[in-house]
Amino acid sequence: MTQKEYLEEFRKLCDKELELTTRKNSDYASEEDAFTNFKLIHYLSSGNVTPEQGFVVRMSDKLQRIVNLTSRPNVVMDEKIEDTLFDLAVYCKLFQCYLKSKNTGDIIPKIE
């Protein structure tokens, strides 16, 4: 793959991620707050789990799914690895947006 082909494919992937997050965010969040579902984790845990920890848990779930899909490709039948990779990529960008909304920039909080 040439650099030009790579960049074109990358653009297509980003476009698909935008479509995915547009659809899913309207399912899980509200127009007023794109992070409603992650903040709900904090509320339901009586403040014991931060939204940041919620992001990490969901991302780690996707990483484990990728491990399962690549090491046991015939076991997990209901999702393609491409779908899981898209989900993980969107979670990463969503987490970055959440941190920016809290004015923490690129600093990832320590999770204990």
URBEL-V889791 format. One record per run of one state. SS is the DSSP state (2 for helix, 1 for strand, 0 for the rest). FROM is the first residue (numbers start at 1). TO is the last residue. If there is no record, write none. Layout:
# URBEL-V889791
ss = (SS SS)
from = (FROM FROM)
to = (TO TO)
This chain:
# URBEL-V889791
ss = (0 2 0 2 0 2 0 2 0)
from = (1 3 29 36 45 51 72 81 102)
to = (2 28 35 44 50 71 80 101 112)
